[in-house]
Amino acid sequence: MLKSSWLRPPITSGLSDRARVRRMVWLFGLAVVVRIVYFIVMAPFTSEWDPRPIQRNGFLTIARHVIAGEGFSTTHLLTYYRADRLVPTAARSPLPVVVFAGALSVLGSHWYYPLLLFAWCLSGVVAVCAYWIALRASGREWIALWTGGVFAVYLSEMFITTTYSMASEPLFAACLSVYMVLLIRAVDRPGLGSAVAAGALLGLTTLARPTVLYLPVVSIAWILFRLRSRGLGLSLAFALAFTAALVPWTLRNYRVFGDPIVTTTLGGFNVYRHNGMIEEGKYHVGYSHPEFERKVRRLTDATGRPLESFSEAELNSLLKAEGGRIIRAYPWRYLKLSAMRTVWIWYNENSGRGLYAVQNFLIYLLALGGLVYALRSREPVYLVLLAHIAYFVAVHSALNVQYRFICPIMPYMILLAGLPVYAWWHRTDRTSNANLVRPPADRLPT
């Protein structure tokens, strides 16, 4: 097997910083143009690609209430259950709502295509960050171009950012990618500025999707692992910046609900909906919305109050308690379901079929080989990337799974997939060069 020492030399190629910036610009442009072409080609055959279904997650509805001066509010509890009145909400993450409110205030009713383009530009940001991270991890321009280029033409991500672009996915993925770049720089060039920026970006990422609330544990552990005692100050700065980003939203929720909700009020909903079925001995990704609504109404009726009388914070606590009760009552069933979800997360529901599935299968297969090279290289950046992949798989396997939840860390899977490809190309290239300089058989010395 080819030795993995080629994976961890410093970046020493003759390519100038200006040339690398040009390549980043080209990768950004490629990602955006490919998604525009993809939309033009596929839109006539996909009924979901229009402004109506794309609003199903409630972000735009809440944003319209914000513009109207009604704050974060909606007429549906948790954005699912009609309340027949305007109720304050924290069911959806605030960062996408704020972004969409700003866009709607400028665009008015002509929001659909500009917001699609914005989502695709965010994919371009992810492609650029993927290039930078791969270059830093491997020191190889080829692997960096592979990572950014393959992500730029990655079909499953295109599908998600087109059909779910009014939700949190593109914004979350872009924030996560920029945070990763800043985290690596904070360790490579220790300074409070980078640590604060990384912490603040992760805080904003949490305000785009709550599942990364505990990711600072991984970030700080990596800082301390790399810098030892020198990392204490950076870790503190990182943690304070992360916390500061969450404080305004937490205070708002405490003022509105009397409960210092750090992220959203959908936590209990997800715990119960996606784990309650183990009480019946069933194992699947979760109840359908109509079936789950019946269960929620039975649960609220048992308290002597109709569903519509609850606040979101009260309903969140009730659903979380019921989901937690079921998990505690059937711990082995819960562990079995979580183990099954570690597999389902890689393809379930919205990764696409056909060519989408073929592309994902090849990435996963190559990434398994790349995992060996990454571990053998002992490059710390690979370790932090693997830790983030493990975090996403563990958190979602414990709660609920869809492919779109794992999609933001797919650039790192693509990076891993490029390592065995480069190793094969490197070995083949060396063999070809050797053959070029080898004398013909009739001229070999005797």
N, C-alpha and C positions, 0 to 999 in steps of 0.2 A: 504494500500500500504506500502511496505517495506520502512522505512525511508532511506533517501539518505546519512546519515552521514557516512555510510561505504565507500562512494566514495572519501572521502577526508582526511583519516588519513595519517600521514607521512609514508614513507617507513621504516617499522620496522621489516620486516621478517628476519629470521635468515640466509637468503641466503647471502653468501659472494660476494664481488665484483668480485672475480675470477670466482665464479660459474655463475654470470650474464654474464661475458665476454664469458664464454664457451657457454652459451645459445645464445648469439648474433652470435657467430661463427656458431653454428648449424643452426640458422635461415638463415644466409647468405648462407650457403651450401645448405639448403633445397630449398631456392628460386632459386638458380642456377641449381640444379639437376632437380627440377620439370620442369623448362623451357627447359632443354635439352631433357627430356623425352617427353614433350609436342611437341617439334619440330620434334623429330623422329617419333612420332605417327601420327602427323597431316600433316607433309610436303607432303606425297604422295597424299593427297586429296585437297591441297590448291595450286592453280596455282600461287598465288602472292608470294609465298615463294621461290624466286630465285633471283639472283643478278640483273636482269634487271629491273623489276618494282620497286624495292626497291630504285632505284636511282632517281626516278622521281622528287624529291624535289630540286635537284641541288647542294646539299652540297658537294657530292663527286666530281662533275665536277669542282666546284670552287676550291676545295682542290687540284685537279690535276694542275690547273693553278698556284696556290700558289707554289707548288713544282717546277714547271717549271720556277719560277722566274717572273711570269706575274702578281703577286699580286692577289687581290680579283677581278677576272674578269670572264666573260663568254661571249658566243656568243648570248645570249638571254636576252633582256631587262626584268627585274624583274623575270628572269629565265623562262618566259612564251612566249615571243614574239621574234622571230628570228630577229637578227640585222644584220646578214651577215658580221659581223666584231667582233673583240674582244672589249668588252666595260667594263669599270669598274662597279662593282656592290656592292650594299649594301643591296640586296634584301633578303639575308639569314643571319641569326644571326651569328656573327663571331666565337663564342666559339666552336660550333660543327665543323665548317670548320677547325679551328686550330687543334682540336683534330684529325679529320680525316686526315688532311695533315700530321701530325706526324705519324699516323698509316700507311698511304700509303707509306711514305718514308722508313719505316722499312719493311712492308709486301709486297710491290710491288703489283703484280697482285693477290696474294693469300690473299686478304683482307676479303672476305665475311664471312667465319666462325669465324675467330678471332674477327671481329667486332660484330658479333652476340653474341659471348661469352662475349665480353666487355659490350654489352648492358644488358645482363642477370646479369652480376656482378653488374652493376649499380642498377638493381632491388633488388639485395641482399643488397646493401647499404640502399635502401629505407626501406626494411623489418627491418633491424637493427635499423634504426632511428625511425621507427614506434614503435618498441618494447620499446625503451628508452623513447619516448614521452608519450606513454601510461602508462608506469610505473611511470613517473613523475606526470602525471595528476591524476591518480587514486590511486597510492600507492599500487596497487594490482598486484602481479606477474601473477595471472591468466589472468587478462585483458591484461597485456602486452604481454603474450604469445599468447593470442587470436588474438590481433592486428597484431603482426608480423607473426604469423602462417597463418592466413586467407589471409593476403596480399601475402604471399609466394605462395599460391595456387590460387591466384585470376586470373580467366580466361581472363577477358577483358584486363587486363594489359599485360598478356602474349601475347595475340593476337597483341596488339599495338606494343610492343617492338620487335616482330618478323617481322611484315609487315612494320613497320615504323622505324626500328632501325637505318637506315641511316639518319634519320631526327633528330630533336632536343629532342624528347620526353624522352628517358631514361636519357640523360645527364641533362635535365632540371629538371626532377623529383628528381634525386639524389642531385643536387645542392640545390633545394628547401628544401628537407628534412634535409640536413646538416645545412642549414641556420636556420631552425626552432629550431633545437637542440641548436645551438649557441645563438639564440635570448633568449630562455628560460633560458639558463645558465647565460647570461649577466644580467638578472634580478634577478635570484636566488642568484648569487654570484657577485654583482656589481663590475665591473672592466673594465677599458678601453680596455684591450686586447680582451675580449669576445665581446664587443660592436663593435670594429673595425673588428674583424673576421666575425661577423654576417653581418655587412654592406658590407664588401668586397664580401662575399659569395652571398648576394642578388644582388650585382652589376654583378657578374659573371652569376647569374641566369638570369638576365635581358639580358645579352649578349647571352643567349641560347634561350630565347623567350621574345619578347618585352612587352608582356601584363602585366608583373609585374613591369613596370616602376614606377607606382604610389603606389606600395605596401609599400614603406617606410612610407607613411602616417599612415598606420595601425600599422606598427612596432613601430614607434616613439610614437604614441598615447598610445600604450600598455605600453611602457617603462615609460612614464610620468604618466599613470594611476596607475601603480604599485609603482613607486618610488617617485612620486611627484617632489619636487624641486631637490632631489638627482639625478633624472634622466636627468637633463638638460645637464650635461657634457657628459653622456653616449649617449644621443640623438644626440648631436653635433658630437661626435666621429663616431657614426653610420652613420650619414648623410655624413660626409666628406669621410669616407671609401667607401661608396656606390658611391659617385660622382667620386672619384679617379679611381675606377674600370672602369667607363664609359668614362673617359677623352680621353685615347688614340684612341679609335674607333671614338669618336666624332671629334677629331682633324683630323684624317685621312679623314673622310667624308667631312669636311670643306675644306681641301686641294684639294680633288679630285673633289667635286661637287660645291664648293662654298656655301655649305649649311651645318650648324652644325647638321647633322642628328644623333640623340642620339642612335637610335636602328636600324631600317631597312627602306628601301624605299617601303615596301609593305603596309604601313598604308593606303594610299589613295586607293590602289587596293582593300583592304578589305572593306573599308568604302563604296565604290561605288558598288562593286560586290555583297555584302551581304545586302545592304539596298536600292539599286536603284530600285528594283522591286515594291516598294510601290507607285512609281509614276504611275504604271499601275494598282494599286489596287490589287496586288498579294502579297501573304504571303508564302514564303518558305525560305530555308536556303541560297539560292544564285543562281545566273545564272550559267549555265554550262560554261566550259571554251570556247568552240567554240562560243556560243551565246554572251558571254561577250567580246570576242575578236572583234566581229563585232561592238559592241557598243563602244569599246575603239577606234577602227579605225575611226568610224564616228566622234567621239569627237576630235581626233587629226586632221582629215581632215578639220574640221570646223575652225581650227586655221590657215589653209593654209600650214601646214607642215605634211609630212608623219610620221607615227608612228616611223619608223626606225631612224628618225633624232633627236629624243628626247633623252636626258640623263635620267637616272633613277630618278634623283631628280626632273627634270622638269615634267616627267610623273607622279610622285608621287603627286606633287602639283596640277596638272591638275585633276587627278582622285579624290583627296581629296576635291577639290573645287566643283566638280560636285556632289559627294556624299553628301557633306554638304549642297549644294543648295537644293537637293531633300528632305533631312531630315527637313530643315527649312520650306520648302513649305508644307510638310505634317506631322506636328508634331504628330497628333493623330494617324495616320497610323503607324508612327515609334514607338510610345509607345505601340501600339497593337502588332506589330511585336516583340518588345523587350519582352513583357509579354509572348508571345508564346514561345520565345526562352528560357525563364527560365525553361520551361518544356522540350523542345527538347534537351537541353544540356545533360540531364542525360542518353540519350539513342541513340541520333542521329548518324547515319552513321557507326561508327566503334566500337561500344560496343559489337557486336556479337549477334547472335540469339540463340534460343534453350536454352541449358544449361547455356550459358553466361547470357542470359536475366533472367533466373530463379535465378541465383546467385545474380545478381544485384538487382532484385526485393526484395529478402530476406534481403539484406544489407540495402536497402532504407527503408523498412518497420521497421526493427529493429532500424535503426538509428533515426527514428521519435520518438520511445519510449525512446531511449537513450538521445535525446535532452532534454526531461523532467528531467531525472536524472542529466544531466550535468548542467542545469540551477539551479536546486535545490541545487546542491552541493556547488555552489558559489566558486568553484575552479577557480582561474584566468586563469590557463592554458587552461581550456575548453573555456573560453571566447576568448582567442587569436586564438585558432583553429577555432572556429565558425566565428570569424571575417575574417579569411583567406578564409574559405569556401564562406562566403557572398561576399567577394571581387571577387573571381573567377567567381561566378555566375553573379554578377552585370556587370563586365567588358565584359564578353563574351556575355551576353544577350544584351548588348548595341551594340555589334559589329558583331560577327558571332559565330556560335556554331557548334561544333562537340563533340562527347563524349570524344575524346582523349584530349581535352582542359581541361576537368574537372578531368581526370584520376589522375593527380599528387596530388590532395587533397583527393583521395579515401581512403588512410590510415586513415585519420581522421574520415571519414564516417564509416569505419570498427571499429574504436575505439568506436564511439558512438553506433554502433550496438551491441558491446559486453556488454554494460552496462545493458540493460534489461536481456540479457542472464545470466550474472553473478548474477543479482538480483534474477532471478528465481531459479538458481542453489543454491544460498545462502539460500533462503527461504526453498527450498526442503531439503537441507542438514540439516538445523536446525530442520525441522519437523521429518526427519529420526532419528536424534540423540535423539530427545525428545521421539520418540516411542521406541527407544532402552532401555531407562532408565525407561520407564513407566511400573509399575507392572501389571501382568495379572489381568483381571477383578475379578476373584474369590479371589484375595488377596488384593483387595483395602480395605482400612479401612472403617468401617461403622460408 
